[in-house]
Amino acid sequence: MDKLTYRSAERSDIGEIFAMESLLVKQYEDPTIVDLEHALQWCRTKIEGNWEAYTCIYCNGQKAGYFHLIQQPDLRTELDDFLILPSFRHQGIGSAVLDQILHDTDEPIYLYVYQKNQRAVSFYTKKGFQIERIVSPTRMILKYRK
């Protein structure tokens, strides 16, 4: 495995994080159910208000992606916006990062995923996540518990 390092995101990362998240919303959200412009604005506001809580993933010194962990008051951890840049996908980076995240926490971890994003659903279920519940016609919550 190549060398992975991490650093806190900077304000200059907002645009790239939003661009990657926007692609997911446009690809997997159902515009007959959700106002896409409203959803995208919500995403932008969320990222702009929390950019310093994001972590940049580097592979051999090159930025490979981002993730955002949110510690919830009920002792759960939400994995939010786990994003690997397209040129770094299918190299084991996402697996290595997720394995480290799972190793480093004792709390249950959950995440929201689009039901139609079968590659992501398959990735997470292979790592031990299970469907917790369907929360909308397009999204579900997956949960990992040690």
CORBEL-V958751 format. One record per backbone hydrogen bond with DSSP energy under -0.5 kcal/mol. CO is the residue of the C=O (numbers start at 1). NH is the residue of the N-H. E is the energy in kcal/mol with one decimal. If there is no record, write none. Layout:
# CORBEL-V958751
co | nh | e
CO | NH | E
CO | NH | E
This chain:
# CORBEL-V958751
co | nh | e
3 | 60 | -3.1
5 | 58 | -3.0
7 | 56 | -3.4
10 | 13 | -2.4
11 | 14 | -1.6
13 | 17 | -2.5
14 | 18 | -2.8
15 | 19 | -2.4
16 | 20 | -2.1
17 | 21 | -2.4
18 | 22 | -2.9
19 | 23 | -1.7
20 | 24 | -1.4
21 | 25 | -2.3
22 | 26 | -2.8
23 | 27 | -2.1
24 | 28 | -2.7
25 | 29 | -2.3
29 | 31 | -0.7
30 | 33 | -1.9
30 | 34 | -2.6
34 | 36 | -1.0
35 | 39 | -2.5
36 | 40 | -2.9
37 | 41 | -2.2
38 | 42 | -2.4
39 | 43 | -2.3
40 | 44 | -2.6
41 | 45 | -2.5
42 | 46 | -2.5
43 | 47 | -2.6
44 | 48 | -2.8
45 | 49 | -2.0
46 | 50 | -0.7
47 | 50 | -1.0
47 | 51 | -1.0
50 | 53 | -2.6
51 | 54 | -1.5
53 | 69 | -0.5
54 | 9 | -2.5
55 | 67 | -1.9
56 | 7 | -1.5
57 | 64 | -3.5
57 | 65 | -1.3
58 | 5 | -2.2
58 | 60 | -0.5
59 | 62 | -2.0
62 | 59 | -3.0
64 | 85 | -2.8
65 | 57 | -3.0
66 | 83 | -2.8
67 | 55 | -3.2
68 | 80 | -3.6
69 | 71 | -0.5
70 | 72 | -0.6
70 | 78 | -2.9
72 | 75 | -1.4
75 | 108 | -0.6
76 | 72 | -3.1
77 | 79 | -0.5
77 | 110 | -2.6
78 | 70 | -2.6
78 | 80 | -0.8
80 | 68 | -1.7
81 | 83 | -1.0
83 | 66 | -2.8
85 | 88 | -2.3
86 | 89 | -1.2
88 | 91 | -0.6
92 | 96 | -2.3
93 | 97 | -2.7
94 | 98 | -2.7
95 | 99 | -2.8
96 | 100 | -1.9
97 | 101 | -2.5
98 | 102 | -2.9
99 | 103 | -2.1
100 | 104 | -2.2
101 | 105 | -0.6
102 | 105 | -0.5
108 | 77 | -2.6
109 | 144 | -3.6
110 | 79 | -2.7
111 | 142 | -2.7
113 | 140 | -2.3
114 | 117 | -1.3
116 | 118 | -2.1
117 | 121 | -2.4
118 | 122 | -2.6
119 | 123 | -2.3
120 | 124 | -2.7
121 | 125 | -2.5
122 | 126 | -2.2
123 | 127 | -1.0
124 | 129 | -2.3
125 | 128 | -1.2
130 | 143 | -2.9
133 | 135 | -0.5
133 | 141 | -3.0
138 | 115 | -2.9
139 | 135 | -1.7
139 | 136 | -1.6
140 | 113 | -2.5
141 | 132 | -3.1
141 | 133 | -1.3
142 | 111 | -2.1
143 | 130 | -2.7
144 | 109 | -2.5
